[in-house]
Amino acid sequence: MKISFIIPSWHYFHNPFKLQPYWEMYYATILEEQFPKAEINLHDLRNVKEEDFEKKVNEIPQADFYLYWVMKSGDALEVYSIVKFLKKKFLKSTHISGGTHVDMLPDECENYFDKIVVGPGEKSFKEAIESKIDKKRFISNYNDYPFLDTPFPKRSFLPENSVISNQMFENYGSPRATMVYFSRGCFYKCSYCVYNVPNSLQVKSKQRMLEEINYLKNEYKVEAILLKDEIAINPKKELFERQMAALGESQILWRGQTTSIATLEQLSKAKETGCLELSVGVETIDEGVMRIINKQWQNQKSIKSFIDNAKKVGIKIKVCLIFGLPGEPRDIVEKTIKFLEETQPDYVSLSGFCPLPGSPIFKDPKKYSIKQINNDWSKHAHLLYRFSDEEEVGIPFEYEANASWGKAFTKKEIQANIVQVQRWLERKSMTY
């Protein structure tokens, strides 16, 4: 039996190899244990040029099962096209998909894949492969697979230069680095987000964390890791202490993303364990917008305190912002620049708002004065104008001219606001 995971191009990233296909490697590792006699591989289409894409897809070898983990909707149309092509070429193949996009739009995905996995795939991929009955949807609950003692992904499914990068920590001496998840899910319910599935933080055991880090150090000489958890600084003391203990004992450098509610004590502990940088999901500096997007648990005061505390302990901060969110005042550019000048974070990542399929805003656009959402999923990418003024992927929606909060920005105005602040950040050397 031949099983092949297909990794799409990640066309919306400037450099797709700065991140790694963690979940594809994770599920391939589990399937290798479940089917010890099967031939399992990953076929990587990252960074394939558009003009070469059809040729590269045509080079994908025949397999009995093709698997896909569609985490971002921006990949969906490309993956659908790959499935369509391979189905025509290999008539007896079976195509199975899971991931956030599938969780959010299962009815649509059933039209393209032979079978879909809704929820985690630890059991469902195996069931879908073994099933002989006419069943399309395989559902499991995250509570039944708490992530605590699941295996770490084997990186040997891909060439070393596909899983190790010297660019992930380019501001810190470019050590050999890769990406890990020590938890999955998020306990917040922000109205723009879909990555709170499950709506809790499932955290690895300390032993599993140490096993993965030691594997990366011994097999790949990794010196630093990007912790891709939604919340790296866990508010729950026991879980925070577990994670920091593993990082500290492993003596590895790391950076991750978190929220602005991390305390001075937690930040100090993170620094002791090797933390160099934290990305903080501020999203907006306008407190009216915070209320609309269900992020009212933070405010300008708490954000400023977080940044000040990080500076005290010596952790660099990247503030993550989104322009185009519902409720933005007409002076959002000026307010944002003023806030950044006052707080002086080290770096800023500015994205464009995208109503992600399955999010509360996507499900009820009228509530947020959105008159139209483009269902061309290839436009659903949030990184715009970071490297040039020509990057036009994104902003796949339009507001009513007169929104519930007043005059709304047009699509072109949102794009202009993003370009203006991106170029300001560029002049300040606050992006990378």
Buried (B, 14 or more C-beta within 10 A) or exposed (E): EBBBBBBBBBBBBEEBBBBBBBBBBBBBBBBBEBBEEBEBBBBBBBEBEEEEBEEBBEEBEEBBBBBBBBBBBBBBBBBBBBBEBBBEEBEEBBBBBBBBBBBBBBEBBBEBBBBBBBBBBBBBBBBBBEBEEEEBBBEBEBEEBBBEEBBBBBBEBBEEEBBBBBEBBEBBEBBBBBBBBBBBBBBBEBBBBBBBBBEBBBBBBBEBBBBBBBBBBEEBEBBBBBBBBBBBBBBEEEBBBBBBBBBBBBEBBBBBBBBBBBBBEBBBBBBEBBBBBBBBBBBBBBBEBBEBBBBEEBBBEBBBBBBEBBBEBEBBBBBBBBBBBBBBBEEBBEBBBEBBEEBEBBBBBBBBBBBBBBBBBBEEBEEBBBEEBBBEBBBBBBBBBBEEEEBEBBBBBBBBEEBBBEEBBEBEBBBBBBBBBBEBBEEBEBBE
